[in-house]
Amino acid sequence: MPGLAGWNLAPASMGLRGLPLSGICVQLKDPDKNGSRSIDDLVTRDERSARDLGVGAGKGAPASPGTHGAFAALIRVWAETGAECPRVP
């Protein structure tokens, strides 16, 4: 959260806009772009931070679809089943 010690925006190199799903997946798994995190680290971090998915709603930005619980469950299942990335057609 802005204003908290240690909070920073992600660098531009971590931007996901315009990437296909396969590109997003590869970037999430790349330790050089994800803060040297393992898949387990990503699951734990996403379970903590996903609660903020709706930040910005009501301030000109739409709320993100879904819920924190659904997002965390999907990330957990993805990790438990091998964290495979979709194939590029």
N, C-alpha and C positions, 0 to 999 in steps of 0.2 A: 504494500500500500504506500502511495507517495507520502513522504514525510517520516516514514519509519526508518530507523537506522538500518543500513544495509540494503535498502530497496533501490533498485535501479531498473531503468527500462532495458529491455533486451536490445542488443546491438542490431543495426540494420541487416547484418549478415544472417540474422535469424528470422528475417521476414518470411512469411508464408504466403503472402498475397500473390496470386497468379500461378502458384505452383500446383501441378497436378497432385492427386492423392499420393501417388508413388513417390514424388519428390518430397512431400511433407513427411512421409514415413521415413524415408532415407535420412532426412535432416534430423528428425527426432532421435534416430538411433546413432547418429554420428557424434562421437565424443568430442570432436573438435568444434562442434556447433551446439552441443547441448550442455556445456559446462562439465564435461568429463563424467557424465552420469551413466550408470548402467540402466538396463531396462527396469530392474527393481527400483532403482532410485527414481526413475521417471514415474512409476506407478505411485510411489509414496509421495513424491512432490506434487503430482497431479491431484491426488486425493486431498492434499492440504490446500492447494491453490485453486482448484476448480470451483470452490464455493463462490469465487468472485466472478463467475461467468456472466452474471447479470449486471455487473458494474457498468454504469453509463446509461442504463435504461431510464427513460424519463428525462434525460438530459440531451435529447436530440438523437440518441443512438438507440436502436431497438435492442430489446433484451435478447440474449443469446438463446437459441432453441434448446429445449431439453432441460434436464435438471442436473445438479451436481451428482446425485446418486446414480443416475443413469450413465453419466459420463465416466465416473469412477469405475462403475461395473464394466463398462465397455473396455476401458484401458486395462483393467485387471484381467479380463478374459483374453484380450489381445496378447498380453504378456505371457499368460499361462499356456497359451496355445502356440507359442514360438515367435511371437512378434514379427510375423512375416509382413512384407510390404506387397502391395498389389503390383502385378506385372504391368509393365508399360506395353500397350498394344503395338 
